Amino acid sequence: MKTKIDDLLRAMNNSRFGLTIAAAKRARQINNYFRHLGDGLGREAGPQVASASNKALTLALEEIAQEKLEFEVPDDGTK
C-alpha cells in the first residue's frame, strides 16, 4: 500500500510541521523498540501496522495514515 501525502496531512489537520514532528517521534519510538527487543524492557510500543518495509520512518508514516496513533495537539503550540 502506498501512503499518500494528502492522507498524512489530513490525519494531522494539514500541518506539515505537526506531521514531521509526529513521524520523527514515532520513528524514534519504533527504533527503540527494535533496539531493546531482546532485553525484555518493553518501554516502547512496537509497530502497529504490517508493512513490507522495515524502516522506522516508513512504519511511522503508515501508522499515521491508517490512524493507528493518537496525538495531543496543544492549544497554544508551545508543548
All heavy atoms as a GROMACS GRO file, in nm:
protein
  609
    1MET      N    1   0.084  -0.118   0.000
    1MET     CA    2   0.000   0.000   0.000
    1MET      C    3   0.088   0.125   0.000
    1MET      O    4   0.178   0.139   0.081
    1MET     CB    5  -0.088  -0.001   0.125
    1MET     CG    6  -0.171   0.121   0.140
    1MET     SD    7  -0.265   0.111   0.293
    1MET     CE    8  -0.272   0.282   0.331
    2LYS      N    9   0.061   0.213  -0.090
    2LYS     CA   10   0.134   0.340  -0.098
    2LYS      C   11   0.064   0.443  -0.010
    2LYS      O   12  -0.056   0.462  -0.018
    2LYS     CB   13   0.139   0.390  -0.241
    2LYS     CG   14   0.221   0.303  -0.333
    2LYS     CD   15   0.356   0.364  -0.346
    2LYS     CE   16   0.436   0.278  -0.444
    2LYS     NZ   17   0.559   0.335  -0.477
    3THR      N   18   0.141   0.508   0.073
    3THR     CA   19   0.088   0.612   0.159
    3THR      C   20   0.099   0.745   0.085
    3THR      O   21   0.206   0.782   0.041
    3THR     CB   22   0.166   0.618   0.291
    3THR    OG1   23   0.161   0.490   0.351
    3THR    CG2   24   0.108   0.720   0.384
    4LYS      N   25  -0.012   0.814   0.075
    4LYS     CA   26  -0.014   0.942   0.003
    4LYS      C   27   0.001   1.057   0.102
    4LYS      O   28  -0.050   1.052   0.214
    4LYS     CB   29  -0.144   0.954  -0.075
    4LYS     CG   30  -0.160   0.847  -0.181
    4LYS     CD   31  -0.277   0.881  -0.268
    4LYS     CE   32  -0.314   0.779  -0.367
    4LYS     NZ   33  -0.240   0.715  -0.450
    5ILE      N   34   0.070   1.160   0.060
    5ILE     CA   35   0.094   1.276   0.146
    5ILE      C   36  -0.038   1.342   0.186
    5ILE      O   37  -0.051   1.393   0.298
    5ILE     CB   38   0.192   1.376   0.080
    5ILE    CG1   39   0.236   1.485   0.180
    5ILE    CG2   40   0.130   1.439  -0.042
    5ILE    CD1   41   0.322   1.439   0.288
    6ASP      N   42  -0.136   1.341   0.098
    6ASP     CA   43  -0.266   1.401   0.130
    6ASP      C   44  -0.332   1.330   0.248
    6ASP      O   45  -0.392   1.394   0.333
    6ASP     CB   46  -0.359   1.398   0.009
    6ASP     CG   47  -0.311   1.488  -0.103
    6ASP    OD1   48  -0.240   1.586  -0.073
    6ASP    OD2   49  -0.343   1.460  -0.220
    7ASP      N   50  -0.321   1.196   0.252
    7ASP     CA   51  -0.376   1.120   0.364
    7ASP      C   52  -0.304   1.154   0.494
    7ASP      O   53  -0.366   1.166   0.600
    7ASP     CB   54  -0.366   0.970   0.339
    7ASP     CG   55  -0.447   0.927   0.219
    7ASP    OD1   56  -0.547   0.996   0.185
    7ASP    OD2   57  -0.411   0.825   0.158
    8LEU      N   58  -0.173   1.169   0.486
    8LEU     CA   59  -0.094   1.202   0.603
    8LEU      C   60  -0.128   1.341   0.655
    8LEU      O   61  -0.146   1.361   0.776
    8LEU     CB   62   0.055   1.193   0.571
    8LEU     CG   63   0.108   1.053   0.540
    8LEU    CD1   64   0.246   1.062   0.481
    8LEU    CD2   65   0.107   0.968   0.664
    9LEU      N   66  -0.136   1.436   0.565
    9LEU     CA   67  -0.169   1.573   0.607
    9LEU      C   68  -0.310   1.583   0.662
    9LEU      O   69  -0.334   1.655   0.759
    9LEU     CB   70  -0.151   1.670   0.490
    9LEU     CG   71  -0.006   1.698   0.452
    9LEU    CD1   72   0.001   1.780   0.324
    9LEU    CD2   73   0.066   1.769   0.565
   10ARG      N   74  -0.402   1.510   0.605
   10ARG     CA   75  -0.540   1.510   0.654
   10ARG      C   76  -0.545   1.458   0.798
   10ARG      O   77  -0.616   1.510   0.882
   10ARG     CB   78  -0.628   1.424   0.564
   10ARG     CG   79  -0.775   1.447   0.583
   10ARG     CD   80  -0.861   1.376   0.477
   10ARG     NE   81  -0.816   1.401   0.341
   10ARG     CZ   82  -0.764   1.307   0.260
   10ARG    NH1   83  -0.750   1.184   0.301
   10ARG    NH2   84  -0.728   1.338   0.138
   11ALA      N   85  -0.465   1.355   0.827
   11ALA     CA   86  -0.460   1.298   0.962
   11ALA      C   87  -0.401   1.396   1.063
   11ALA      O   88  -0.429   1.386   1.182
   11ALA     CB   89  -0.380   1.168   0.960
   12MET      N   90  -0.322   1.492   1.015
   12MET     CA   91  -0.256   1.588   1.104
   12MET      C   92  -0.312   1.730   1.086
   12MET      O   93  -0.242   1.827   1.109
   12MET     CB   94  -0.105   1.589   1.078
   12MET     CG   95  -0.036   1.458   1.107
   12MET     SD   96  -0.054   1.403   1.276
   12MET     CE   97   0.028   1.534   1.364
   13ASN      N   98  -0.437   1.741   1.044
   13ASN     CA   99  -0.502   1.872   1.026
   13ASN      C  100  -0.423   1.964   0.932
   13ASN      O  101  -0.410   2.084   0.958
   13ASN     CB  102  -0.526   1.940   1.160
   13ASN     CG  103  -0.620   1.862   1.247
   13ASN    OD1  104  -0.711   1.799   1.197
   13ASN    ND2  105  -0.597   1.866   1.376
   14ASN      N  106  -0.370   1.909   0.826
   14ASN     CA  107  -0.295   1.982   0.724
   14ASN      C  108  -0.172   2.056   0.778
   14ASN      O  109  -0.131   2.158   0.724
   14ASN     CB  110  -0.386   2.079   0.648
   14ASN     CG  111  -0.484   2.006   0.560
   14ASN    OD1  112  -0.450   1.906   0.499
   14ASN    ND2  113  -0.606   2.053   0.555
   15SER      N  114  -0.113   2.004   0.882
   15SER     CA  115   0.006   2.065   0.940
   15SER      C  116   0.130   1.984   0.901
   15SER      O  117   0.151   1.874   0.950
   15SER     CB  118  -0.006   2.070   1.093
   15SER     OG  119   0.116   2.111   1.150
   16ARG      N  120   0.210   2.040   0.813
   16ARG     CA  121   0.333   1.972   0.773
   16ARG      C  122   0.430   1.964   0.889
   16ARG      O  123   0.498   1.863   0.906
   16ARG     CB  124   0.397   2.045   0.656
   16ARG     CG  125   0.318   2.031   0.530
   16ARG     CD  126   0.384   2.103   0.415
   16ARG     NE  127   0.301   2.088   0.297
   16ARG     CZ  128   0.326   2.146   0.183
   16ARG    NH1  129   0.431   2.225   0.170
   16ARG    NH2  130   0.247   2.126   0.081
   17PHE      N  131   0.438   2.069   0.968
   17PHE     CA  132   0.526   2.069   1.085
   17PHE      C  133   0.482   1.962   1.185
   17PHE      O  134   0.563   1.885   1.235
   17PHE     CB  135   0.526   2.206   1.152
   17PHE     CG  136   0.615   2.212   1.273
   17PHE    CD1  137   0.752   2.217   1.259
   17PHE    CD2  138   0.560   2.212   1.400
   17PHE    CE1  139   0.835   2.221   1.371
   17PHE    CE2  140   0.641   2.216   1.511
   17PHE     CZ  141   0.779   2.221   1.497
   18GLY      N  142   0.352   1.955   1.211
   18GLY     CA  143   0.300   1.853   1.303
   18GLY      C  144   0.326   1.712   1.253
   18GLY      O  145   0.360   1.622   1.331
   19LEU      N  146   0.309   1.692   1.123
   19LEU     CA  147   0.337   1.562   1.064
   19LEU      C  148   0.483   1.524   1.080
   19LEU      O  149   0.516   1.412   1.117
   19LEU     CB  150   0.298   1.563   0.915
   19LEU     CG  151   0.332   1.438   0.836
   19LEU    CD1  152   0.259   1.316   0.891
   19LEU    CD2  153   0.299   1.459   0.689
   20THR      N  154   0.572   1.619   1.054
   20THR     CA  155   0.715   1.593   1.067
   20THR      C  156   0.752   1.556   1.210
   20THR      O  157   0.825   1.458   1.233
   20THR     CB  158   0.795   1.717   1.022
   20THR    OG1  159   0.759   1.748   0.888
   20THR    CG2  160   0.944   1.693   1.031
   21ILE      N  161   0.704   1.632   1.305
   21ILE     CA  162   0.735   1.607   1.446
   21ILE      C  163   0.677   1.473   1.490
   21ILE      O  164   0.746   1.392   1.556
   21ILE     CB  165   0.681   1.721   1.535
   21ILE    CG1  166   0.751   1.852   1.500
   21ILE    CG2  167   0.697   1.688   1.683
   21ILE    CD1  168   0.901   1.849   1.516
   22ALA      N  169   0.552   1.446   1.457
   22ALA     CA  170   0.488   1.322   1.498
   22ALA      C  171   0.557   1.200   1.438
   22ALA      O  172   0.581   1.100   1.505
   22ALA     CB  173   0.340   1.324   1.459
   23ALA      N  174   0.590   1.208   1.308
   23ALA     CA  175   0.655   1.095   1.242
   23ALA      C  176   0.794   1.071   1.298
   23ALA      O  177   0.834   0.956   1.320
   23ALA     CB  178   0.662   1.119   1.091
   24ALA      N  179   0.869   1.177   1.325
   24ALA     CA  180   1.004   1.162   1.380
   24ALA      C  181   1.000   1.102   1.520
   24ALA      O  182   1.078   1.013   1.553
   24ALA     CB  183   1.075   1.296   1.383
   25LYS      N  184   0.906   1.150   1.603
   25LYS     CA  185   0.896   1.098   1.739
   25LYS      C  186   0.856   0.951   1.738
   25LYS      O  187   0.913   0.870   1.810
   25LYS     CB  188   0.792   1.180   1.818
   25LYS     CG  189   0.780   1.137   1.961
   25LYS     CD  190   0.689   1.230   2.038
   25LYS     CE  191   0.685   1.189   2.184
   25LYS     NZ  192   0.608   1.281   2.265
   26ARG      N  193   0.760   0.916   1.655
   26ARG     CA  194   0.716   0.776   1.647
   26ARG      C  195   0.825   0.687   1.590
   26ARG      O  196   0.845   0.575   1.634
   26ARG     CB  197   0.588   0.764   1.565
   26ARG     CG  198   0.535   0.626   1.556
   26ARG     CD  199   0.500   0.569   1.692
   26ARG     NE  200   0.456   0.431   1.677
   26ARG     CZ  201   0.487   0.332   1.759
   26ARG    NH1  202   0.557   0.356   1.868
   26ARG    NH2  203   0.446   0.210   1.735
   27ALA      N  204   0.900   0.736   1.492
   27ALA     CA  205   1.011   0.658   1.434
   27ALA      C  206   1.117   0.630   1.541
   27ALA      O  207   1.172   0.520   1.547
   27ALA     CB  208   1.072   0.731   1.315
   28ARG      N  209   1.146   0.728   1.627
   28ARG     CA  210   1.240   0.706   1.737
   28ARG      C  211   1.188   0.599   1.832
   28ARG      O  212   1.263   0.514   1.880
   28ARG     CB  213   1.266   0.836   1.812
   28ARG     CG  214   1.364   0.927   1.741
   28ARG     CD  215   1.412   1.041   1.830
   28ARG     NE  216   1.303   1.123   1.883
   28ARG     CZ  217   1.248   1.225   1.819
   28ARG    NH1  218   1.293   1.261   1.700
   28ARG    NH2  219   1.150   1.294   1.874
   29GLN      N  220   1.058   0.601   1.860
   29GLN     CA  221   0.999   0.500   1.947
   29GLN      C  222   1.010   0.361   1.885
   29GLN      O  223   1.041   0.264   1.955
   29GLN     CB  224   0.852   0.533   1.974
   29GLN     CG  225   0.831   0.654   2.061
   29GLN     CD  226   0.684   0.690   2.073
   29GLN    OE1  227   0.599   0.642   1.998
   29GLN    NE2  228   0.655   0.778   2.168
   30ILE      N  229   0.986   0.350   1.756
   30ILE     CA  230   0.996   0.220   1.688
   30ILE      C  231   1.140   0.172   1.689
   30ILE      O  232   1.167   0.054   1.714
   30ILE     CB  233   0.939   0.231   1.544
   30ILE    CG1  234   0.787   0.252   1.550
   30ILE    CG2  235   0.974   0.106   1.463
   30ILE    CD1  236   0.724   0.287   1.417
   31ASN      N  237   1.236   0.263   1.662
   31ASN     CA  238   1.377   0.225   1.668
   31ASN      C  239   1.415   0.174   1.806
   31ASN      O  240   1.485   0.074   1.819
   31ASN     CB  241   1.467   0.342   1.629
   31ASN     CG  242   1.489   0.352   1.482
   31ASN    OD1  243   1.483   0.252   1.410
   31ASN    ND2  244   1.514   0.472   1.434
   32ASN      N  245   1.370   0.243   1.911
   32ASN     CA  246   1.399   0.200   2.048
   32ASN      C  247   1.336   0.064   2.077
   32ASN      O  248   1.396  -0.019   2.146
   32ASN     CB  249   1.350   0.303   2.149
   32ASN     CG  250   1.438   0.424   2.153
   32ASN    OD1  251   1.555   0.420   2.117
   32ASN    ND2  252   1.382   0.536   2.197
   33TYR      N  253   1.217   0.041   2.026
   33TYR     CA  254   1.152  -0.088   2.043
   33TYR      C  255   1.238  -0.200   1.985
   33TYR      O  256   1.264  -0.300   2.052
   33TYR     CB  257   1.013  -0.087   1.976
   33TYR     CG  258   0.949  -0.223   1.969
   33TYR    CD1  259   0.888  -0.278   2.081
   33TYR    CD2  260   0.952  -0.296   1.851
   33TYR    CE1  261   0.830  -0.403   2.074
   33TYR    CE2  262   0.894  -0.421   1.844
   33TYR     CZ  263   0.833  -0.476   1.956
   33TYR     OH  264   0.776  -0.600   1.950
   34PHE      N  265   1.283  -0.184   1.861
   34PHE     CA  266   1.364  -0.288   1.798
   34PHE      C  267   1.501  -0.301   1.865
   34PHE      O  268   1.555  -0.410   1.877
   34PHE     CB  269   1.381  -0.261   1.648
   34PHE     CG  270   1.258  -0.293   1.570
   34PHE    CD1  271   1.199  -0.196   1.489
   34PHE    CD2  272   1.200  -0.418   1.575
   34PHE    CE1  273   1.086  -0.225   1.416
   34PHE    CE2  274   1.086  -0.448   1.502
   34PHE     CZ  275   1.028  -0.350   1.423
   35ARG      N  276   1.557  -0.190   1.911
   35ARG     CA  277   1.688  -0.192   1.975
   35ARG      C  278   1.684  -0.270   2.107
   35ARG      O  279   1.778  -0.341   2.142
   35ARG     CB  280   1.738  -0.050   2.000
   35ARG     CG  281   1.880  -0.044   2.051
   35ARG     CD  282   1.931   0.099   2.066
   35ARG     NE  283   1.915   0.176   1.942
   35ARG     CZ  284   1.846   0.289   1.932
   35ARG    NH1  285   1.789   0.342   2.037
   35ARG    NH2  286   1.836   0.352   1.817
   36HIS      N  287   1.575  -0.258   2.181
   36HIS     CA  288   1.564  -0.321   2.312
   36HIS      C  289   1.477  -0.446   2.310
   36HIS      O  290   1.438  -0.495   2.416
   36HIS     CB  291   1.508  -0.221   2.413
   36HIS     CG  292   1.597  -0.103   2.434
   36HIS    ND1  293   1.720  -0.113   2.491
   36HIS    CD2  294   1.580   0.027   2.403
   36HIS    CE1  295   1.776   0.006   2.496
   36HIS    NE2  296   1.692   0.094   2.442
   37LEU      N  297   1.449  -0.499   2.194
   37LEU     CA  298   1.359  -0.613   2.180
   37LEU      C  299   1.408  -0.734   2.259
   37LEU      O  300   1.332  -0.799   2.329
   37LEU     CB  301   1.341  -0.648   2.032
   37LEU     CG  302   1.229  -0.743   1.998
   37LEU    CD1  303   1.096  -0.685   2.042
   37LEU    CD2  304   1.225  -0.769   1.849
   38GLY      N  305   1.536  -0.765   2.252
   38GLY     CA  306   1.590  -0.882   2.321
   38GLY      C  307   1.610  -0.860   2.469
   38GLY      O  308   1.625  -0.955   2.545
   39ASP      N  309   1.608  -0.735   2.513
   39ASP     CA  310   1.632  -0.704   2.654
   39ASP      C  311   1.509  -0.727   2.741
   39ASP      O  312   1.520  -0.732   2.863
   39ASP     CB  313   1.675  -0.558   2.671
   39ASP     CG  314   1.805  -0.527   2.597
   39ASP    OD1  315   1.879  -0.622   2.567
   39ASP    OD2  316   1.829  -0.409   2.570
   40GLY      N  317   1.391  -0.735   2.680
   40GLY     CA  318   1.268  -0.753   2.755
   40GLY      C  319   1.225  -0.630   2.831
   40GLY      O  320   1.154  -0.639   2.930
   41LEU      N  321   1.268  -0.513   2.786
   41LEU     CA  322   1.237  -0.391   2.859
   41LEU      C  323   1.094  -0.343   2.832
   41LEU      O  324   1.028  -0.296   2.922
   41LEU     CB  325   1.338  -0.281   2.824
   41LEU     CG  326   1.482  -0.312   2.862
   41LEU    CD1  327   1.574  -0.202   2.813
   41LEU    CD2  328   1.495  -0.328   3.012
   42GLY      N  329   1.049  -0.353   2.710
   42GLY     CA  330   0.913  -0.317   2.674
   42GLY      C  331   0.874  -0.173   2.702
   42GLY      O  332   0.761  -0.145   2.736
   43ARG      N  333   0.965  -0.081   2.689
   43ARG     CA  334   0.934   0.060   2.716
   43ARG      C  335   0.853   0.124   2.604
   43ARG      O  336   0.774   0.212   2.628
   43ARG     CB  337   1.063   0.139   2.734
   43ARG     CG  338   1.135   0.103   2.859
   43ARG     CD  339   1.257   0.191   2.878
   43ARG     NE  340   1.330   0.148   2.994
   43ARG     CZ  341   1.461   0.146   3.004
   43ARG    NH1  342   1.535   0.188   2.903
   43ARG    NH2  343   1.520   0.105   3.113
   44GLU      N  344   0.875   0.081   2.484
   44GLU     CA  345   0.807   0.141   2.369
   44GLU      C  346   0.714   0.039   2.304
   44GLU      O  347   0.739  -0.081   2.308
   44GLU     CB  348   0.910   0.187   2.264
   44GLU     CG  349   1.018   0.278   2.315
   44GLU     CD  350   0.969   0.416   2.353
   44GLU    OE1  351   0.858   0.454   2.314
   44GLU    OE2  352   1.044   0.486   2.422
   45ALA      N  353   0.608   0.088   2.243
   45ALA     CA  354   0.517   0.002   2.169
   45ALA      C  355   0.576  -0.027   2.032
   45ALA      O  356   0.635   0.059   1.969
   45ALA     CB  357   0.382   0.071   2.154
   46GLY      N  358   0.561  -0.150   1.989
   46GLY     CA  359   0.610  -0.190   1.857
   46GLY      C  360   0.522  -0.135   1.746
   46GLY      O  361   0.421  -0.069   1.772
   47PRO      N  362   0.559  -0.162   1.623
   47PRO     CA  363   0.482  -0.114   1.509
   47PRO      C  364   0.337  -0.162   1.515
   47PRO      O  365   0.310  -0.277   1.551
   47PRO     CB  366   0.554  -0.174   1.388
   47PRO     CG  367   0.690  -0.205   1.438
   47PRO     CD  368   0.677  -0.237   1.582
   48GLN      N  369   0.244  -0.075   1.481
   48GLN     CA  370   0.101  -0.105   1.486
   48GLN      C  371   0.045  -0.144   1.351
   48GLN      O  372  -0.076  -0.165   1.340
   48GLN     CB  373   0.027   0.019   1.539
   48GLN     CG  374   0.076   0.069   1.673
   48GLN     CD  375   0.056  -0.032   1.783
   48GLN    OE1  376  -0.053  -0.084   1.800
   48GLN    NE2  377   0.160  -0.061   1.857
   49VAL      N  378   0.129  -0.154   1.249
   49VAL     CA  379   0.084  -0.190   1.115
   49VAL      C  380   0.177  -0.299   1.059
   49VAL      O  381   0.293  -0.308   1.097
   49VAL     CB  382   0.085  -0.070   1.018
   49VAL    CG1  383  -0.017   0.033   1.060
   49VAL    CG2  384   0.222  -0.008   1.007
   50ALA      N  385   0.122  -0.378   0.969
   50ALA     CA  386   0.203  -0.474   0.895
   50ALA      C  387   0.253  -0.404   0.770
   50ALA      O  388   0.175  -0.339   0.700
   50ALA     CB  389   0.121  -0.596   0.859
   51SER      N  390   0.382  -0.415   0.743
   51SER     CA  391   0.439  -0.344   0.630
   51SER      C  392   0.547  -0.426   0.564
   51SER      O  393   0.613  -0.507   0.630
   51SER     CB  394   0.497  -0.210   0.678
   51SER     OG  395   0.559  -0.143   0.572
   52ALA      N  396   0.567  -0.401   0.437
   52ALA     CA  397   0.677  -0.466   0.366
   52ALA      C  398   0.810  -0.400   0.401
   52ALA      O  399   0.915  -0.458   0.382
   52ALA     CB  400   0.653  -0.459   0.215
   53SER      N  401   0.803  -0.280   0.455
   53SER     CA  402   0.923  -0.205   0.491
   53SER      C  403   0.961  -0.234   0.635
   53SER      O  404   0.876  -0.259   0.720
   53SER     CB  405   0.899  -0.055   0.474
   53SER     OG  406   1.012   0.017   0.516
   54ASN      N  407   1.090  -0.227   0.662
   54ASN     CA  408   1.137  -0.243   0.800
   54ASN      C  409   1.199  -0.112   0.850
   54ASN      O  410   1.265  -0.111   0.952
   54ASN     CB  411   1.235  -0.359   0.812
   54ASN     CG  412   1.360  -0.337   0.729
   54ASN    OD1  413   1.368  -0.245   0.649
   54ASN    ND2  414   1.457  -0.424   0.746
   55LYS      N  415   1.177  -0.004   0.777
   55LYS     CA  416   1.232   0.126   0.816
   55LYS      C  417   1.135   0.196   0.910
   55LYS      O  418   1.016   0.204   0.886
   55LYS     CB  419   1.258   0.212   0.693
   55LYS     CG  420   1.363   0.148   0.604
   55LYS     CD  421   1.399   0.236   0.489
   55LYS     CE  422   1.503   0.163   0.408
   55LYS     NZ  423   1.576   0.248   0.321
   56ALA      N  424   1.191   0.248   1.020
   56ALA     CA  425   1.109   0.306   1.125
   56ALA      C  426   1.025   0.424   1.076
   56ALA      O  427   0.908   0.437   1.113
   56ALA     CB  428   1.197   0.348   1.242
   57LEU      N  429   1.082   0.511   0.995
   57LEU     CA  430   1.007   0.627   0.948
   57LEU      C  431   0.892   0.586   0.857
   57LEU      O  432   0.781   0.640   0.868
   57LEU     CB  433   1.099   0.726   0.875
   57LEU     CG  434   1.034   0.856   0.832
   57LEU    CD1  435   0.972   0.929   0.952
   57LEU    CD2  436   1.134   0.945   0.763
   58THR      N  437   0.914   0.488   0.772
   58THR     CA  438   0.807   0.439   0.686
   58THR      C  439   0.696   0.378   0.769
   58THR      O  440   0.577   0.403   0.745
   58THR     CB  441   0.862   0.335   0.586
   58THR    OG1  442   0.964   0.396   0.507
   58THR    CG2  443   0.753   0.283   0.495
   59LEU      N  444   0.732   0.300   0.870
   59LEU     CA  445   0.632   0.241   0.959
   59LEU      C  446   0.553   0.350   1.031
   59LEU      O  447   0.431   0.341   1.044
   59LEU     CB  448   0.700   0.149   1.060
   59LEU     CG  449   0.757   0.019   1.005
   59LEU    CD1  450   0.847  -0.048   1.107
   59LEU    CD2  451   0.645  -0.074   0.962
   60ALA      N  452   0.623   0.453   1.078
   60ALA     CA  453   0.556   0.562   1.148
   60ALA      C  454   0.458   0.634   1.056
   60ALA      O  455   0.344   0.664   1.097
   60ALA     CB  456   0.660   0.660   1.202
   61LEU      N  457   0.497   0.662   0.935
   61LEU     CA  458   0.409   0.730   0.840
   61LEU      C  459   0.288   0.643   0.805
   61LEU      O  460   0.176   0.694   0.792
   61LEU     CB  461   0.485   0.770   0.715
   61LEU     CG  462   0.587   0.882   0.734
   61LEU    CD1  463   0.673   0.899   0.610
   61LEU    CD2  464   0.519   1.013   0.773
   62GLU      N  465   0.308   0.513   0.792
   62GLU     CA  466   0.196   0.424   0.764
   62GLU      C  467   0.100   0.418   0.882
   62GLU      O  468  -0.021   0.411   0.864
   62GLU     CB  469   0.247   0.286   0.726
   62GLU     CG  470   0.312   0.282   0.590
   62GLU     CD  471   0.364   0.145   0.551
   62GLU    OE1  472   0.346   0.048   0.628
   62GLU    OE2  473   0.425   0.135   0.443
   63GLU      N  474   0.152   0.421   1.004
   63GLU     CA  475   0.066   0.424   1.122
   63GLU      C  476  -0.017   0.552   1.125
   63GLU      O  477  -0.136   0.547   1.157
   63GLU     CB  478   0.150   0.416   1.250
   63GLU     CG  479   0.209   0.280   1.276
   63GLU     CD  480   0.295   0.276   1.401
   63GLU    OE1  481   0.327   0.382   1.458
   63GLU    OE2  482   0.329   0.164   1.442
   64ILE      N  483   0.044   0.663   1.090
   64ILE     CA  484  -0.029   0.791   1.088
   64ILE      C  485  -0.138   0.788   0.980
   64ILE      O  486  -0.251   0.828   1.005
   64ILE     CB  487   0.068   0.908   1.065
   64ILE    CG1  488   0.159   0.925   1.187
   64ILE    CG2  489  -0.008   1.037   1.035
   64ILE    CD1  490   0.275   1.019   1.167
   65ALA      N  491  -0.105   0.738   0.863
   65ALA     CA  492  -0.202   0.732   0.753
   65ALA      C  493  -0.320   0.642   0.786
   65ALA      O  494  -0.434   0.670   0.748
   65ALA     CB  495  -0.134   0.685   0.625
   66GLN      N  496  -0.295   0.534   0.860
   66GLN     CA  497  -0.401   0.440   0.896
   66GLN      C  498  -0.468   0.476   1.028
   66GLN      O  499  -0.549   0.401   1.080
   66GLN     CB  500  -0.346   0.298   0.902
   66GLN     CG  501  -0.301   0.247   0.768
   66GLN     CD  502  -0.246   0.106   0.775
   66GLN    OE1  503  -0.283   0.028   0.863
   66GLN    NE2  504  -0.158   0.072   0.684
   67GLU      N  505  -0.431   0.592   1.083
   67GLU     CA  506  -0.489   0.645   1.206
   67GLU      C  507  -0.479   0.547   1.322
   67GLU      O  508  -0.574   0.528   1.398
   67GLU     CB  509  -0.634   0.689   1.182
   67GLU     CG  510  -0.644   0.799   1.078
   67GLU     CD  511  -0.787   0.840   1.049
   67GLU    OE1  512  -0.881   0.781   1.106
   67GLU    OE2  513  -0.804   0.932   0.968
   68LYS      N  514  -0.363   0.486   1.336
   68LYS     CA  515  -0.337   0.392   1.445
   68LYS      C  516  -0.284   0.462   1.570
   68LYS      O  517  -0.272   0.400   1.674
   68LYS     CB  518  -0.235   0.287   1.401
   68LYS     CG  519  -0.278   0.202   1.286
   68LYS     CD  520  -0.381   0.102   1.330
   68LYS     CE  521  -0.418   0.011   1.214
   68LYS     NZ  522  -0.510  -0.093   1.254
   69LEU      N  523  -0.252   0.590   1.559
   69LEU     CA  524  -0.193   0.663   1.669
   69LEU      C  525  -0.284   0.777   1.711
   69LEU      O  526  -0.362   0.829   1.631
   69LEU     CB  527  -0.057   0.722   1.628
   69LEU     CG  528   0.046   0.623   1.575
   69LEU    CD1  529   0.169   0.698   1.529
   69LEU    CD2  530   0.082   0.521   1.680
   70GLU      N  531  -0.271   0.816   1.838
   70GLU     CA  532  -0.343   0.934   1.888
   70GLU      C  533  -0.241   1.040   1.921
   70GLU      O  534  -0.135   1.011   1.976
   70GLU     CB  535  -0.423   0.898   2.013
   70GLU     CG  536  -0.536   0.804   1.987
   70GLU     CD  537  -0.615   0.774   2.113
   70GLU    OE1  538  -0.600   0.848   2.212
   70GLU    OE2  539  -0.690   0.676   2.110
   71PHE      N  540  -0.273   1.165   1.887
   71PHE     CA  541  -0.182   1.276   1.910
   71PHE      C  542  -0.250   1.380   1.997
   71PHE      O  543  -0.369   1.404   1.985
   71PHE     CB  544  -0.141   1.341   1.778
   71PHE     CG  545  -0.073   1.248   1.684
   71PHE    CD1  546  -0.141   1.186   1.583
   71PHE    CD2  547   0.062   1.222   1.699
   71PHE    CE1  548  -0.078   1.100   1.498
   71PHE    CE2  549   0.127   1.137   1.615
   71PHE     CZ  550   0.057   1.074   1.513
   72GLU      N  551  -0.169   1.441   2.080
   72GLU     CA  552  -0.218   1.554   2.159
   72GLU      C  553  -0.164   1.680   2.095
   72GLU      O  554  -0.042   1.700   2.087
   72GLU     CB  555  -0.168   1.543   2.302
   72GLU     CG  556  -0.212   1.656   2.390
   72GLU     CD  557  -0.159   1.644   2.530
   72GLU    OE1  558  -0.131   1.532   2.574
   72GLU    OE2  559  -0.145   1.749   2.595
   73VAL      N  560  -0.253   1.764   2.050
   73VAL     CA  561  -0.213   1.888   1.986
   73VAL      C  562  -0.240   2.001   2.085
   73VAL      O  563  -0.355   2.024   2.123
   73VAL     CB  564  -0.291   1.912   1.855
   73VAL    CG1  565  -0.250   2.043   1.791
   73VAL    CG2  566  -0.270   1.795   1.760
   74PRO      N  567  -0.136   2.069   2.130
   74PRO     CA  568  -0.157   2.176   2.227
   74PRO      C  569  -0.229   2.296   2.166
   74PRO      O  570  -0.216   2.325   2.047
   74PRO     CB  571  -0.015   2.215   2.269
   74PRO     CG  572   0.071   2.171   2.157
   74PRO     CD  573   0.004   2.052   2.096
   75ASP      N  574  -0.307   2.364   2.248
   75ASP     CA  575  -0.384   2.480   2.201
   75ASP      C  576  -0.294   2.598   2.166
   75ASP      O  577  -0.314   2.666   2.068
   75ASP     CB  578  -0.485   2.524   2.306
   75ASP     CG  579  -0.592   2.420   2.327
   75ASP    OD1  580  -0.622   2.346   2.231
   75ASP    OD2  581  -0.645   2.411   2.438
   76ASP      N  582  -0.191   2.619   2.248
   76ASP     CA  583  -0.107   2.736   2.227
   76ASP      C  584   0.019   2.708   2.145
   76ASP      O  585   0.093   2.798   2.113
   76ASP     CB  586  -0.067   2.800   2.359
   76ASP     CG  587   0.011   2.704   2.447
   76ASP    OD1  588   0.035   2.589   2.407
   76ASP    OD2  589   0.049   2.746   2.558
   77GLY      N  590   0.042   2.582   2.110
   77GLY     CA  591   0.155   2.547   2.025
   77GLY      C  592   0.290   2.548   2.093
   77GLY      O  593   0.391   2.543   2.027
   78THR      N  594   0.294   2.551   2.227
   78THR     CA  595   0.422   2.555   2.297
   78THR      C  596   0.458   2.424   2.363
   78THR      O  597   0.561   2.413   2.424
   78THR     CB  598   0.421   2.664   2.405
   78THR    OG1  599   0.316   2.635   2.498
   78THR    CG2  600   0.402   2.801   2.345
   79LYS      N  601   0.375   2.322   2.353
   79LYS     CA  602   0.401   2.196   2.421
   79LYS      C  603   0.488   2.105   2.342
   79LYS      O  604   0.482   2.085   2.228
   79LYS     CB  605   0.271   2.127   2.455
   79LYS     CG  606   0.284   2.015   2.553
   79LYS     CD  607   0.148   1.973   2.596
   79LYS     CE  608   0.157   1.875   2.710
   79LYS     NZ  609   0.027   1.828   2.750
   0.00000   0.00000   0.00000
